[in-house]
Structures are given as C-alpha cells and as structure tokens.
Amino acid sequence: MAKKIKQFRYYGENNENNQPLTVVGNTGPRAMNYLDFMNGNVFANYYPIVQLGIQAMPGTKFYLNNAI
C-alpha cells in the first residue's frame, strides 16, 4: 500500500485555514472543532498513521492514546 501525506491544522473555531475544514460526524460532514482532535475524529479517514509530528507553541501539552 502506498503511503500518503496529510497535514492537519487547527487555528480556532471556524477559521478558514483549518485543515481539513470539515470532518464526518454522526450526522454527516460538519465544521471541525478542537474536540475532533481530542477524541480522534479528525483522523478517522486517515488510518493507519505510521508517523506523526506535532508543531505547537512552547508549553503546549498533548496526550496520545489516553496517556496521563
């Protein structure tokens, strides 16, 4: 299987620079929000993830796979 590259960006609610602009929810496509990153919905159509890089402001906290 060929690997694909996808970049996800989140600049805040309803920002036109968010990537992707929409995610698929229970009721169909809708605007992406920060909860989609927290619960993993934003990645639903892009598994398996074989490499992940995170760029954020210094002091940003992030958790992978419900880690504490």
N, C-alpha and C positions, 0 to 999 in steps of 0.2 A: 504494500500500500504506500502510495506517495505521501510524503509529509507536506502539510500546508502551514503557512504562517498567518496568524491572526493577531491583530493588536486591539486591545480593549482600552478605552479611555473613558474616564468619568470626571467631568468638571463641575457637576452640580445638577440639580433638578432642571429638566427641560433645556439644557444647554445644547445648542445646535452642533457643538463639537464633540459630543459624546459619541463613542463608537462601541457597539452598534447603537443606532438611535432607538431601536425597538427590540424587545425580547418577546418570546412566545410565552404567554401566560395561560391559565386555565380557560380564559375566555377569548383567546386569540392574541394577535400582536398588540402590544401596548408600549408606551414610553418606558425606557429603562430608568430605574432609580437605584439608590445605594443598597437597598435591601437585596437586589438581584445579585450583587457581589457577595453579600453576607451569606446568602443561602445557596449560592452557586447556580442560580437560574440562568445567569448571563452566559455560562459555559455549556449549557445543555446541548447545543447543536455542534459542539466542537471537541468532543471526546474521541480518542484518548489524548490527554495532554502529556506530551513527552518532555517538554521543557517549559519552565515558567520563570519569567523575570519580572521584578516589581520595581518601579521607579516612583518615589513619593518624597514628600517633604521630610527633612530630618525630624525624627521623633515619632513618625507615623508607626502605629502598631498594626500588625496584621497576623492573622492566625490561619493555619492550613489544617484541614481535616479535623475541625473541632478541637485543636490543641489548646492547652491552657497557657 
